Amino acid sequence: MKAICGLIFLGIICSNLAARATFADYEAFLRSQMNNATFVDLFNKHVKLFEDKDGLKLPTFPCKKYIRGGPVSDMIKMYNPDVKGFAVGSGNQYSKNAHLNVADSGAVSVDLIDQARHLVDLMKKEPGVDFENDWKIITLFIGGNDLCDYCDEELKYSVANYKANIQETLDILHKEVPRAFVNVVEVLNIADINVLNEGLVCDTLHFFTCRCGAFPSSAEREAMDKAVKEYQHAVVELVNTGRYDTRDDFTVVVQPFYENTQIPRVADGGPDLSYFAPDCFHLSAKGHKAAAEALWDNMIEVVGEKRTRWTPTQPVECPSADNPYFSTNLNSRTRNMLNNDDIFDDDDDDNNDDGADDNQKQNSSTATPGVVITVSGLVLGLFIVAIVVYVIRKRRSSEREKLLGHTVQMSYTQI
């Protein structure tokens, strides 16, 4: 009987959807099947597989009380309760309760360009927002849907096109938006979606929505793995040019917590479906919580020393008294220089901890130039460091006020 029901369900899907169907097509299809008892029964059984049986656990927030698991805006509220702009409840990017969240779950990278323009317009109109003076956090996370079609249209979804789309989007924000801290979250490895091929419903949805990730040939899988790394490297390369570090009220930081993140597992080795929505692709509330906490941690961590995978079971980070602000490319270089006490140590001391945390942290040498001090330049180097220390101390109070004291404008693109 189960096999017959499966064939009926597969027949329903295949008779209503084309291989190049859009997300709007899927939404229309689901609405059309709401009175189909066979479909509803099978889908309800499927949804139960994704329930979080342990409930949504509250994380341990080490500095200030963290009210509940949720988006980054909840954590920012601990420092500024007046944060605005985040989405509440359910809906899409056009819902009133979306506010400044213009994320579209079906978007590809080229769509970000219009989203950026739309976001700028919304921020200027949002009640209670001082566009010129309020600080804003904007998070971009895109590329999964590009990669889902990569094996069928490699030219359209090439790394060059992906990078160009991200650049045009960031250029708009850089030109139009004052006082902004922009996160660019690296894309997750879509090739790992085949781990979620759990049963007929997931298999069918994956076949139509992300065949390149879920059912690739060996050659396609190899090309996908390469494309993921190139997508990730492309945004790092773009931001490291310093193109967006030309003003003291705007910066772009790459957040790499997805770079080495893998599908969570349960005790028997199978995928932990509680982190995913019933479409077997997007994150559930539990998954969003884990991603939000990982993003927050990356925002606190120094550039070059950021975790490259999420750690849902670990406490989240907090700004310290010494570093009470988000890490940027510029302030990370200064902090790395001031904290790099071992530049005067012997090489043997430098190598004591090599490789201890390669999978968890970025190699700081990729983001911060090494410091080499010759005997003749030692006095000059110390003099420069002393000046930098003095300047940093002078600026810290104003930076703290800018990023954590003023009203922060939140525009969090959900992932």
C-alpha positions in Angstrom: 0.0 0.0 0.0 2.9 2.4 0.8 4.4 1.8 -2.6 1.1 2.5 -4.3 0.6 5.7 -2.3 4.2 6.7 -3.3 3.5 6.2 -6.9 0.3 8.2 -6.6 2.1 11.1 -5.0 4.9 11.0 -7.5 2.3 11.0 -10.3 0.6 14.0 -8.8 3.9 15.9 -8.6 5.1 14.9 -12.1 1.8 15.7 -13.7 1.7 19.2 -12.3 5.3 20.4 -12.4 7.9 20.9 -15.2 11.6 20.4 -14.6 12.2 24.1 -14.8 9.3 25.0 -12.5 9.6 28.2 -10.3 8.9 28.6 -6.6 5.6 30.3 -7.6 4.7 27.1 -9.5 5.3 25.0 -6.4 3.2 27.4 -4.2 0.4 27.2 -6.7 0.7 23.4 -6.9 0.5 23.0 -3.1 -2.6 25.2 -2.9 -4.2 23.1 -5.6 -3.6 19.9 -3.6 -5.1 21.1 -0.3 -8.3 19.1 -0.9 -6.5 16.0 -2.1 -6.7 13.6 0.8 -3.9 11.3 -0.5 -1.5 14.2 -0.9 -2.4 15.8 2.5 -1.9 12.5 4.3 1.5 11.8 2.7 2.7 15.3 3.2 1.7 15.4 6.8 3.7 12.2 7.4 6.6 13.8 5.7 6.4 17.0 7.8 6.5 15.0 11.0 10.0 13.8 10.0 11.2 17.4 10.4 9.8 18.1 13.9 12.3 19.1 16.5 11.4 16.6 19.3 13.6 18.3 21.8 12.1 21.7 21.3 13.9 25.0 20.6 16.6 25.3 23.2 17.8 28.6 24.5 21.5 29.3 24.0 23.8 30.4 26.8 24.5 34.1 26.2 27.6 34.9 28.3 27.2 38.7 28.7 23.6 39.9 28.7 20.5 37.8 29.0 19.4 36.4 25.6 15.6 36.2 25.7 15.0 33.5 23.1 16.5 31.7 20.1 16.0 33.8 17.0 17.6 36.1 14.5 20.6 38.3 15.0 18.2 41.2 15.8 17.4 39.5 19.1 21.0 39.6 20.2 21.5 43.2 19.1 18.4 44.1 21.2 20.5 43.1 24.3 22.6 46.2 23.5 20.1 48.4 21.8 16.4 47.7 22.5 15.4 50.2 19.8 16.6 48.2 16.9 14.2 48.3 14.0 13.6 46.8 10.5 13.6 43.1 11.2 10.8 40.8 10.0 8.2 39.4 12.4 5.9 36.5 12.0 5.3 34.6 8.8 5.1 35.9 5.2 7.2 36.8 2.2 9.3 39.8 1.2 6.2 41.8 0.2 4.3 41.3 3.5 3.9 44.3 5.8 5.5 42.4 8.6 8.6 41.8 6.5 9.6 45.5 7.1 13.2 45.8 5.8 13.7 42.1 5.1 13.6 41.9 1.3 15.0 38.3 1.2 13.4 36.0 -1.4 13.9 32.2 -0.9 13.8 31.6 -4.6 16.3 34.4 -5.6 19.5 34.0 -7.5 22.5 36.4 -7.3 21.4 38.6 -10.2 18.2 39.4 -8.2 20.2 41.0 -5.4 20.7 44.1 -7.5 17.0 45.0 -7.6 16.7 43.9 -4.0 19.4 46.4 -3.0 17.7 49.3 -4.8 14.4 48.2 -3.2 16.0 48.0 0.3 17.4 51.6 -0.1 13.9 52.9 -1.0 12.3 51.1 2.0 14.9 52.4 4.5 14.2 55.9 3.4 10.4 55.4 3.9 10.4 53.2 7.0 8.7 55.0 10.0 11.0 55.9 12.8 14.1 55.5 10.7 16.6 58.3 10.4 18.2 57.2 7.2 21.2 59.5 7.3 22.1 59.0 11.0 20.9 55.6 12.1 23.4 52.7 11.9 22.4 49.7 9.9 23.3 46.1 9.6 22.7 44.5 6.2 23.3 40.8 5.6 23.6 39.2 2.1 23.4 35.5 1.7 23.0 34.3 -1.9 24.3 31.6 -4.2 22.5 28.4 -3.3 19.9 28.7 -6.1 22.6 29.7 -8.6 24.5 26.5 -7.7 21.3 24.4 -7.9 21.2 25.1 -11.7 24.9 25.3 -12.2 25.4 22.0 -13.9 22.7 22.8 -16.5 23.8 26.4 -17.1 27.4 26.8 -16.2 27.9 30.0 -18.2 24.8 31.8 -16.7 25.8 30.8 -13.2 29.6 31.2 -13.7 31.8 32.4 -10.9 32.5 35.6 -12.9 28.8 36.4 -13.1 28.2 35.6 -9.5 31.0 37.9 -8.4 29.8 40.7 -10.8 26.3 40.5 -9.3 27.6 40.7 -5.7 29.9 43.6 -6.7 27.0 45.6 -8.3 24.9 45.0 -5.3 27.6 46.1 -2.9 28.4 49.1 -5.1 24.7 50.3 -4.8 24.8 50.0 -1.0 28.2 51.6 -0.8 27.0 54.6 -2.9 23.6 55.0 -1.4 23.6 53.9 2.3 25.3 55.9 5.0 26.4 54.2 8.3 26.2 50.6 7.4 27.9 47.4 8.4 27.4 44.8 5.6 27.8 41.1 6.2 28.4 38.9 3.1 27.8 35.3 4.2 29.7 32.7 2.2 27.5 30.1 0.3 26.9 26.7 1.9 28.1 23.6 -0.1 24.9 22.8 -2.0 26.4 19.5 -3.0 25.8 18.2 0.5 22.0 18.4 -0.1 22.0 14.8 -1.3 22.4 13.8 2.4 18.8 15.1 2.8 17.5 12.7 0.2 15.2 11.2 2.8 12.2 9.5 1.3 10.0 10.1 -1.7 9.0 13.6 -0.9 12.5 15.0 -0.4 13.7 13.1 -3.5 11.0 14.5 -5.6 11.4 18.1 -4.4 15.1 17.9 -4.9 14.8 16.5 -8.4 12.7 19.5 -9.4 14.3 22.3 -7.3 18.0 21.3 -7.0 18.9 18.3 -9.2 22.5 19.5 -9.6 23.0 19.3 -5.9 20.9 16.3 -5.0 21.4 13.9 -8.0 24.6 14.9 -9.7 26.7 12.6 -11.9 30.3 12.1 -10.6 31.5 14.8 -13.1 28.8 17.2 -12.0 29.6 16.6 -8.3 33.3 17.4 -9.0 32.3 20.6 -10.8 29.9 21.5 -8.0 32.5 21.2 -5.3 34.9 23.3 -7.3 32.2 26.0 -8.0 31.3 26.2 -4.3 34.9 26.9 -3.4 35.2 29.4 -6.2 32.0 31.2 -5.2 33.3 31.4 -1.6 36.7 32.7 -2.7 35.2 35.2 -5.1 33.5 37.2 -2.3 36.6 37.1 -0.2 38.7 38.3 -3.1 36.2 41.1 -3.9 36.0 42.4 -0.3 39.8 42.1 0.2 40.4 44.7 -2.6 39.4 47.4 -0.1 36.8 48.6 -2.5 34.3 49.2 0.3 36.7 50.5 3.0 36.9 54.0 1.6 34.7 55.6 4.3 34.6 55.5 8.0 30.9 54.9 8.2 30.6 51.9 5.8 32.3 48.5 5.6 31.7 45.1 4.1 32.9 41.9 6.0 32.8 38.4 4.7 31.4 36.0 7.3 32.7 32.4 6.6 30.7 30.3 9.1 29.2 28.2 6.3 32.5 27.5 4.6 33.1 24.1 6.3 29.7 23.6 7.9 28.2 20.1 7.3 24.7 18.7 7.7 24.1 18.0 11.4 23.7 14.3 12.3 21.7 12.3 14.8 23.0 9.4 16.8 22.5 6.7 14.1 24.4 8.8 11.6 21.5 10.0 9.6 20.8 13.7 8.9 19.2 15.7 11.7 16.1 16.9 9.8 15.0 19.2 12.7 17.4 21.8 11.3 15.5 21.9 8.0 12.2 22.9 6.6 9.9 20.2 5.0 11.1 21.3 1.6 14.4 19.5 2.5 16.4 22.5 1.5 15.8 25.6 3.5 16.4 25.9 7.3 13.8 25.4 10.0 13.4 27.7 13.0 16.1 25.6 14.8 18.3 25.9 11.7 17.8 29.7 11.5 18.7 30.0 15.2 22.0 28.1 14.7 22.8 30.2 11.6 22.0 33.5 13.4 24.2 32.6 16.3 27.0 31.6 14.0 26.7 34.9 12.1 26.8 36.8 15.4 29.9 35.0 16.4 31.6 35.8 13.1 30.7 39.5 13.5 32.5 39.5 16.8 35.5 37.5 15.7 38.5 39.2 14.2 38.9 39.1 10.4 41.3 36.3 9.7 40.4 34.3 12.8 36.7 33.6 12.2 35.2 30.2 12.6 34.4 28.5 9.3 31.6 26.3 10.6 28.7 26.7 12.9 28.7 25.3 16.4 25.0 25.1 17.5 25.8 23.5 20.9 28.4 26.1 22.0 27.7 29.4 23.8 27.6 32.5 21.6 30.3 35.2 21.7 29.9 38.7 23.2 31.9 41.9 22.7 34.5 42.3 25.4 35.4 45.4 27.3 38.6 45.6 25.3 36.9 45.1 22.0 33.3 46.3 22.4 32.5 46.5 18.7 32.0 44.4 15.6 35.1 43.3 13.7 35.9 45.1 10.4 38.8 44.6 8.0 40.4 47.8 9.2 40.1 47.4 13.0 41.1 43.7 12.7 44.4 44.6 11.2 45.1 47.0 14.0 44.0 44.5 16.7 46.0 41.7 15.1 49.1 43.9 15.1 48.7 45.0 18.7 47.9 41.5 20.0 50.6 39.7 18.0 53.0 39.5 20.9 54.8 36.6 19.4 56.3 38.6 16.5 59.4 39.0 18.7 59.5 35.3 19.8 61.6 32.6 18.4 60.3 30.5 15.4 60.0 27.5 17.7 57.6 29.3 19.9 55.6 30.4 16.9 55.0 26.8 15.8 53.8 25.3 19.1 50.2 25.4 18.2 50.3 25.1 14.4 47.3 23.3 13.0 45.5 23.2 16.4 42.3 24.8 15.0 42.7 24.7 11.3 39.1 23.6 10.6 37.6 26.1 13.0 39.4 29.3 12.3 40.5 31.2 9.2 44.3 31.4 8.8 45.0 34.9 9.9 47.8 35.2 7.4 45.3 35.2 4.6 43.7 38.4 5.8 46.5 40.3 7.7 50.0 41.0 6.2 52.8 39.5 8.2 55.0 41.9 10.3 58.7 41.7 9.7 60.9 44.1 11.8 64.6 44.5 11.1 67.1 45.7 13.7 67.4 49.0 12.0 63.6 49.5 11.9 62.9 48.3 15.5 62.8 51.7 17.1 60.6 53.2 14.3 58.3 50.2 14.5 57.8 50.6 18.3 57.2 54.3 17.9 54.5 53.6 15.3 52.9 51.0 17.5 52.8 53.5 20.4 51.1 56.0 18.2 48.5 53.4 17.0 47.8 52.4 20.6 47.2 56.0 21.6 44.9 56.6 18.6 42.9 53.4 19.2 42.3 54.3 22.8 41.0 57.7 21.7 38.7 56.2 19.2 37.3 53.3 21.1 34.8 55.3 23.1 33.4 56.9 19.9 33.3 53.5 18.1 31.5 51.9 21.0 28.9 54.6 20.9 28.5 54.3 17.1 28.0 50.6 16.9 26.4 49.7 20.2 25.0 52.9 21.7 23.1 54.6 18.9 19.9 53.5 17.4 20.8 50.6 15.1 18.8 50.1 11.9 18.4 46.4 11.3 18.1 44.9 7.8 18.6 41.2 8.2 18.3 39.1 5.1 17.2 35.8 6.5 19.0 32.7 5.5 
